[in-house]
Amino acid sequence: MFKATVLVMILLTAASYADQSICDRLLTQPENEQMHFSPIEGYKVVGEGKLSFHSAPDAKCRTNDVFVIPKDHLVGYSEYKGWYSVMYVNPKTGEDFEGWVDSRRLESTGTMGPKS
């Protein structure tokens, strides 16, 4: 039983690394083709339930345990194929998180600086 458990853990870890390498590769295209917001824009999470962060603009690249909820505010930096590159700052801890989220769950609250 112990050997089987260890084997399952190794396979899950290997799959996780494989997925991350795919997500790392998926980041190269948005780096060249994303539309940057100038100035950066503010957004509020809308809809229901958790909105997960992703390490790349793809549903397969969900970041475990990093999410925001309705009414949370985000800073938007760029858009790529329906995904926004954003940052969330936890108002209680000051800790910030960056990643990609599905833009359909965001509502603009306006720009955050003078237009260039």
C-alpha positions in Angstrom: 0.0 0.0 0.0 2.8 2.4 0.9 4.5 1.9 -2.5 1.3 2.5 -4.3 0.7 5.7 -2.4 4.2 6.9 -3.2 3.8 6.1 -6.8 0.5 8.0 -7.0 2.2 11.0 -5.3 5.1 10.9 -7.8 2.8 10.7 -10.8 0.7 13.6 -9.5 3.8 15.7 -8.9 5.1 14.9 -12.4 1.8 15.8 -13.9 1.8 19.1 -12.0 5.3 19.9 -13.4 4.2 18.9 -16.9 1.2 21.2 -16.6 3.3 24.1 -15.4 5.7 23.7 -18.3 2.8 23.9 -20.7 1.6 27.0 -18.9 5.1 28.5 -19.1 5.1 27.9 -22.8 1.6 29.4 -23.1 2.9 32.7 -21.6 5.3 33.4 -24.5 2.5 34.3 -27.0 0.7 36.8 -24.8 4.0 38.5 -24.0 4.2 39.4 -27.6 0.5 39.9 -28.5 -1.3 41.2 -25.4 -3.0 44.6 -25.5 -1.5 46.7 -22.6 -3.9 49.1 -20.8 -2.5 52.6 -20.7 -3.1 53.8 -18.1 -3.8 50.7 -16.0 -7.4 50.0 -15.2 -9.4 49.2 -12.1 -11.8 46.3 -12.0 -14.3 44.8 -9.6 -15.1 41.1 -9.5 -18.8 40.4 -10.5 -20.9 37.3 -10.7 -21.1 34.5 -8.2 -18.5 32.4 -6.5 -14.7 32.4 -6.6 -12.7 33.7 -9.5 -9.5 31.7 -9.8 -6.1 33.1 -10.8 -4.2 31.4 -13.6 -0.5 31.3 -14.3 -1.2 31.8 -18.0 -4.3 32.8 -20.0 -5.7 29.3 -20.3 -8.2 27.4 -18.2 -5.7 24.5 -17.7 -3.3 26.9 -15.9 -5.4 27.5 -12.8 -3.4 28.5 -9.7 -4.4 26.4 -6.8 -5.7 28.3 -3.7 -5.4 31.8 -5.3 -8.8 33.4 -6.0 -10.9 36.5 -5.5 -14.5 36.9 -4.7 -17.3 39.2 -5.9 -16.7 42.9 -5.0 -12.9 42.4 -4.7 -11.0 45.0 -6.6 -8.2 44.3 -9.1 -5.7 46.3 -11.1 -5.7 45.3 -14.8 -2.5 45.5 -16.9 -3.3 43.8 -20.2 -5.8 41.7 -22.2 -5.2 38.6 -24.3 -8.0 36.6 -25.9 -10.6 37.2 -23.1 -8.1 37.0 -20.2 -6.9 39.9 -18.2 -3.5 40.1 -16.5 -4.2 41.5 -13.1 -3.0 42.1 -9.6 -5.0 41.8 -6.3 -3.8 43.4 -3.1 -5.3 41.9 0.0 -6.5 44.9 2.0 -6.0 43.1 5.3 -2.4 41.8 4.8 -1.1 44.0 2.0 0.0 40.8 0.2 -0.3 41.0 -3.5 -1.1 38.3 -6.1 -0.6 38.6 -9.9 -2.0 36.3 -12.6 -4.6 35.9 -15.3 -8.4 35.9 -14.8 -11.4 35.4 -17.1 -12.4 39.0 -18.1 -16.1 38.1 -18.2 -16.1 38.2 -14.4 -14.8 41.8 -14.2 -16.5 45.1 -14.3 -14.4 48.3 -15.0 -14.2 50.8 -12.2 -12.2 53.2 -14.3 -8.6 54.1 -15.2 -5.9 54.6 -12.6 -3.8 57.5 -14.0 -3.7 60.0 -16.8 -4.2 58.6 -20.4 -1.0 58.5 -22.4 
